[in-house]
Amino acid sequence: MTVELHIDRRDEGDTTVLALHGDLDLEGGPSLRAALLEVMNERPGRRIVVDLEGVDFLDSAGLGVLVGGRERARAAQGELVLVATGVGVLRVLDLTGLTRLFEIHGSRESALAV
C-alpha cells in the first residue's frame, strides 16, 4: 500500500514552509521537487523550511530530492533547512551523513526564528 505525500505550503515573510505528510519516497519525491522548484522560481534566494514532522517513511529517492533542493537553493543564494524530530527520519539522516549537511531544527518555530 502506498501512502501519498501531501504538502502544505505557508509563506512566513521571507521564508516558505513546506510541511510534508506521508511518505517521501520514489513516488512522493517528484511532488516535493515540484513544490521546491515552484518556490525557488517565484522568488530565488529565499529561505525554505521543509518540515518533516509528518513524514512516515523516507528513502534514498526522498533524500535525493532534499539534497538536490538544498544545492539548488544555495546556487540561488537561498537556503533549505529541515525540521525533524522523528526517530525514523533522524536515523535515516544520521546514517547517510546528512545531519552534517543540513541545518536541522527541532521545531518549526526554531527554524523560523533564524
N, C-alpha and C positions, 0 to 999 in steps of 0.2 A: 504494500500500500504506500502510495506516495503522498507526502504532505506538501501542499502548495506553499510557496513563500509569499507572504503578504508584506507590503512595505508601506508604512505610514510616514508621510513627509510633513515636516513642520519647519518653517523658517523662523529663526530667532535672531533678528538683527542681521549681522554679517555671517551668521552660521546657519547651516541647514542640518537638521537632524533627520536621519533615515532610521526609523525603528523597524527592525525585522521581526517577523513572526512566522515560524515554521522551519523548514529545512533549507539550509544554504548548501546546496549540492549541485550536481550536474544539471538538474532540472531548474533549480531556483537561481543559480548563478547568473544566467542571462537577464533575469528581471532586475537584479541588483546592478549589473553592469549598465543596463539601460538607464536606470534611475541615477546612477553616478554620472554618466555622460550627460544626461539632461541637466543636472545641477551645474556641472562644470561648463557646459556650453552656454547656459543662461548667464553665468557670472563667474568667469575664470578667476582664480586666486582666492576663492572663499574657503572658509573652514567647513569641513564636513564631518559630522559626528555620526558614525554608524553604530547604532545601539543594538547589540547582540543579545540583550536580555531575553528576548522571546524566541531565540534560536534553539531548536531542539536537537538538531544534528548539523555538523559542519564537516565537510570532507575536502579533499585536495582541490576539487574544482571551485568550491567556495573560497578557499584560501587564495587560489589564483586570482579570483576576481578582486578580493581585498587588496592583495599586493599590487595588482595592476592598477587599481583605483588610486592607491597611495602614490604610485610612481607618476600617474597622470596628473594628480593634484599637485604634487611637488614641482613637476615640469611647468605648471601654470602659476607657480608662486603661491599655491594654496597648501592646505594640509588636510589629511584624513586621519582622524583618531577614532578609537574604539571605546565602547562601554561594554564591559564584560565582567561578570562575577560568577557565572555558572561554572560548576566544576568541570563538566564535559567540554565546554568551549575553551576554558582556560587551559585545560590539559592538552588539547589539540594545539593551541597557540604555543604552549610551552614546549611540547615535544618537537615541534617544527622550527623552533628558534624564533618564532615571530613575536614573542614577548619582548625581544630585544630590538625588533624593527619598529614596532608600533608603539605609539603613546596609548596606554590602556588605562581607562578610568573606572572606578568602582561604582559610579553613578552618572546619570545624565547631567545632574546639576553640577557635578565636579567638572565634567567635560565642557560645559557651557561657561563655567566661571573663569576659564583661562583667558 
